[in-house]
Amino acid sequence: MLLLNSTGSEGLLGNSSDPGLGNVEQVLVPILDVLILVLGVGGHTMVMMILCRRQRSGRRHIGQSPQRSMTGAGTDILLLALSAADLLLLSMLPFHTVAIALQRWPFGDFMCRLVSFLGSACSSASAFTLAMLAASRYLTVVRPARAFSLLSSRCVSIAAVLLWVPACCLATPQLVFRFVGTPLRTPSLACFTFLFHRDQLIYGLFHFLVAFLLPLVTIAVAYGGIYMFLWGRQQTSSASQVERYQSKVTKTSAMLVLAFTLCWLPSYGLTLALLADESSGATGASPRYGPFNVFARLMATSSTVMNPILYVLMSQKFRQDLLRLFKRRGQGASEAIAMAAA
């Protein structure tokens, strides 16, 4: 099962032709999914609370330099968009978990189409948002004058919303052509992409190129340009405070992109392998991909948890905001207890 990004020949079932592996999936995958769901929802909820507070305080803060204010606002909006996409992605996880635990798809044809559509749209929107984040970082660092005119909060917000248009268009075949059927190797119902291998091949390759490879090339070019620019500036003069701040933000953004790439690469790799393997057909996977199938799914689901962890590890400002959030919540709970006791 290629969770949430199923473009290949396997259905949303998670079963394997190996009975032993299927039994392991039925026990292990639900446990890991619950852990990922709790960590992901909790982490992204805190992230969105912190970023929303930043947006509100940024509007009231006057002493901040315009360039730094513009940089932080644009980055925070895109990070909010990433968290929103990840939360929507996580909302699809329970359907997959139940299907794996039961070793069949019990939710009917409509949910088969809807869950597949939303999963594909969310993963594509995340990739497009990361590419936009890289492009905005390039403009901010290398072309600050142009960035000041293009990366206003309003423009970035509109662009973040418009990114969902190509993401939804790319996911539309999932909504139209998905169906619930019976795999060749098991009598259980499963949720499949396309009936014919040729259709799977065309859509899978197109999805890989548009939703993974194109954003990855855009990101690589943008961060390559940023690295060369900062390296050249360090050779000619000492870095100013703003440049050091930009460098830190750029490193955090690059880590987000690296984590996304490493988490989704096994899933896309397995998709391409299944598309190239005609023996897998439209109603089952080749047995030799069983263990790697479980690994690819785990990596894909882990991508929804990575961003909050990276924010905490890479950003001192985010750690400070997180501590302030906990202190505020703790004070509020203490006051509520005191009032109840009175």
Buried (B, 14 or more C-beta within 10 A) or exposed (E): BBBBBBBBBBBBBBBBBBEEBBEBBBEEBBEBBEEBBEBBBEBBEBBBBBBEBBBEEBEEEEEEEEBBBBBBBBBBBBBBBBBBBBBBBBBBBBBBBBBBBBBBBEBEBEBBBBBBBBBBBBBBBBBBBBBBBBBBBBBBBBBBEEBBEBBBBEEBBEBBEEBBEBBBEBBEBBBEBBBBBBBEBBEBBBBBBBEEBEBBBBBBBEBBEBBBBBBBEBBEBBBEBBBEBBEEBEEEEEEEEBBEBBBBBBBBBBBBBBBBBEBBBBBBEBBBBBBEBEEBBBBBBBBBBBEEBBEBBBBBBBBBBBBBEBBBEBBEBBEEBBEEBEEEEEEEEEEEEEEEEE
